[in-house]
Amino acid sequence: MQRRNATKVSLLLAALLPTTVLAQTTVTFGTSFTTTDDLIAAVDAYVDNPSDDTVVALEYGHPIGNWCVSEIEDFSYLFDANRNPDMRFFNEDLTNWCTCSATDMSYMFAGATRFNGDISGFVTSSVTSLAGMFEGASQCK
């Protein structure tokens, strides 16, 4: 999503939310991800510093659950603690993620011991591999 469109969406959402919610919430939408490598790099940077004033937050939006990942096919090892040990502590809301292009989610949350987010809305109809998706993710529901 281009920055211009992201601003329009943010303004539209802001108009729909009560003022009390707006005062407590900072939500931004940003650029769509087109490569798995860019998504992995952004996830790693976000987990390292999840604040809303980082380069990643300014480029892709904040919080991570608002990122546009609809073009990504390969989500494998994304939150895998063997790939990045900091993923053990990851537990953020991903309910807004559109995984409609996903084909591989193998080991996506492997070792993410604190993750227990609701992913019931993830589209998995085209996924061909879910191997080890939650391996070692002890908190996962």
Disulfide bonds with the S-S distance in Angstrom:
none
